[in-house]
């Protein structure tokens, strides 16, 4: 069969090829081809629909979609609580590593001491869910703080409930003489059960929230007869207390807690016992979805953080019911192959089919989600072969042609040797799924001359291409590079075709503007000669309208446009009063960079604020008010408690810290889009979250896979970063 032959052919290509990527001067495109016709469709964590016949397929599918939507809504807005972090982790998503680091910092700052037992329990659960060790958080043993806690009796019932959940979350050593063992906590909880089977926070009538929370905690011990009996009575109370509308009054949180408790105890909250009319607890929970994303406290209301995080936990708990899991059972290892944020482009034989960003753990799942988002049909035989996309089937041109893929990662490109479902994704991967055959190659490099075109200038584009040839002797795929002859280059409405040397010329140039340069190799009745590749190009304003820097030739091509823009926007000036000189390679000082950040954020300098804060910032210095204001705003701090060192150099990691402070960037979601640098272990602890944040947002970048944290910031570097900032 053609598809099988194609799969076999590309499966044997065993070498993953990694290449450097540079913008404009030597822009490297995805290099490599691998069959997209193989791979398992399994997603980390599985789905409730396929896991248990006890769950309605329709309900499970709706819940799965809701988990995706809610988790990704939370990630988009930044992880704001430990409960959100737990929900994301248990849903199979990657929580930014900075969140766990920040949590550890919080424990360290508190010296391991918190006022409430529930604080220790919550942090324990979050640390465990994120792959940390609660017995050693910044040197503090939170487990010991739980089992020897003296603020459990005489308090609200949620104290023993959440302490029990925390101690059950992993395999921890609890001494026999501990103040609180699981057995003692269970006894404390069971003693508080009301005669009707429900529970309440302190005393009085049973309430759904506390009854459901207790049921969640009892689930880990339901093999014990007394516990199981108590749990069954609590579950029966939840069914009886459910109102005619399928919920518990107007509160979405009560419904969410009931779903968590019942699912944890192994009872289907969408079952007959929990259905009133045509509404069950799961469908009732989904009815609280808020317009724009997340969940509301009351039906028809607006987004509420508490409601959203509890709904996410409930939806995940219901999915786990299908696999026999429990939301708060964190005894296993952290989720393998978590879902991460990636971009997907689907290139067909005649044009781009779709592109977008999704969360996924492997390429196949990313393709499925991207296709669904764009309403593109996929043909996937038993989850092992992708034979068609958007109506284009493998073998359409009569050869070993079909759908293939390549992955870009952290400035380098990987040539996969495995099927789509087996390729594990990392944060910020870029996936290109394309239709190709034996003749299809990929762009290796693009060189523009001039690198920074002026209006009206001819633009030369030299392109090389690459393919891999299987070497039977070495069992590897050897790369072969050649000029990309006969491919089309389109920019600004003009198209040129490369000659035998891979060279195309756009004669007459283009007006000043920002453009997308596209390289294509579409062919009639055949697969593309080259995978479509694009890159950004700016044609600078006419030189006559630009400031005449006397040292313009010293400005790096990659920084030229940024320098002009920073100067035009009055963010940066020249360094001399005579001939206009920018001094691009001169290191920017700490005072100068503080001034730049104040201009960018629109803050006024202050001559009085924080006066005398630094002994080396004199009242007659030009930067006196600047440094005072930046200190007042929390943008800068001293090198010691009394000195600022205004003429000192700014390191790249300090630049990241100052930017994060100036723009109040969300450090809780640090690194949501950042790659991993080869020299990350050289980044100071105080700067790591800031570096991950600013690089994840695209404000700063590394070079050759490294960040160079201690490198000094030059004026042209500062200009390049300044024009990217909001």
C-alpha angles and dihedrals in degrees: 000000000000096000092049091050091050091050093049092047095055097036090068091058095104106172122094108208120207120195136183119253124212130174119244101327092064107354108185118208129202106298117200145045130227133169116265089195096093136059142093120266094218115128123206108272095018125233131277091230094067097033106067137016086211089078124071109250091221094049092045091051091050090049092049090053090047091051090053093047096045096043092049092046089055092047092049091054095042129259105281106173144028090247091056090049090052092048092051094047093048090047088059099254127134111248112208108267088229090071093064089044090052090048090053089049090053091054091047092050090051090046088234094297123123130169100231135048088225089061091058090045095049094048091045091053093046094047091049093047090052093052099261130128113251089196089065114031109157086333095310125116106223092179091063088048087057103046093042096042114136096196102074105087117065090025133097118299094248089073097070090034096058094037088055091049090050094049090047093050094085145359102284130166110244116180118231091239093053116132089237125031122169089260093054092047091051091051090050091051098044091050089064097056112122121231090254091059097254133108136221136200096251118343135328134048121006117260130200098235097055093039090053093046091052091048088054091053094045091053093081091059104035090120085077110088097225092047093047091051092050091048094050090050090050091049091050090051090053089054093048094046093052109110128228091267092060099254143068105270117296099322120113089190092063090053091047092052091049091052091050094047097046094043091049091051091051097254121129109238088198092056128111095269090060098042121100113186103322095330125095128181094264095049089044090055091050089053089068092066110135125226109259094023143306127049134293130224091235130025111275092016129124130267115299122188096214092047091048097050092047092047090051091052090048094050091049091046090054091050090050090053087068091058097040093253133131127221095233096041100107096156093116126073122281115283111286118222094014122196111265136179112271138157123236130200122184113202116193128197091266105027148327112315100189144331135190147120126276142162115248143142099220137022096255093054090046090052092048093051094044091049091049091049091053095037093242115154121235128198107211118171110213090325093289104090134037100205101163142026125184092350095308111119130198113267092030091141096044099255140079090299124138148123116317136168146209131192130217117204132182096336093316132090126230124212102211122218097186137069122272097259091052098052108097113215130220130203114290096011114156115217123200114192110188142171111242148141141196091303096050116104133176132237111263103179141353121203120189124201114228094025089209106035122204122217112284095014119131110249119214117201119192116191132188125193134204140206134174124237120200113242109208092192097057099024089231136112111246117210117234118194125197140157111284098238123186098015125131127245116197126186133154093354093307124112129196131177122224119243127224089287092054091252126139127177126206099206121209092021125230138278119267108282145104115277143181113229112209127197116198138168105190115165133193113253092355142078118273116280089221136015111256111260131183137191135177121253130184122201104207125229116268113288091235090063094047127087109269101236109193090216098043091130089062093058111099113244091238090056101040098092091044092051091052091047094048090050094046091050090050091240093125133019137200121273100233136055095218119045110018106256125173098187094211096184095048113110114247115235127232091249092048092051092047088054091049092053092050090053091048093050094042095239123152121232120246129215095191108034113103089356112185093016092130124036093209095053102086124200092238095053118107090234097051096104092036095056092042092053094044089051091048090052092048093243095123137026132191129267084234131009091270107026133065103182094219094188093047121113125262115235120213092248091050089050088056092050093049092048092050091051095044095051095034091233118195103261092180088073095038114159096017088146103015125119126221115264122217090232097044091124088064093059111102116248092240091055103039098091092045092050091050091047099049094042091046089054091048096244092120132018140189132240124237091351093306129104099202094213096187095045115119118249115240125207093253090050089052091050092051091052095041095059091051094055118098 
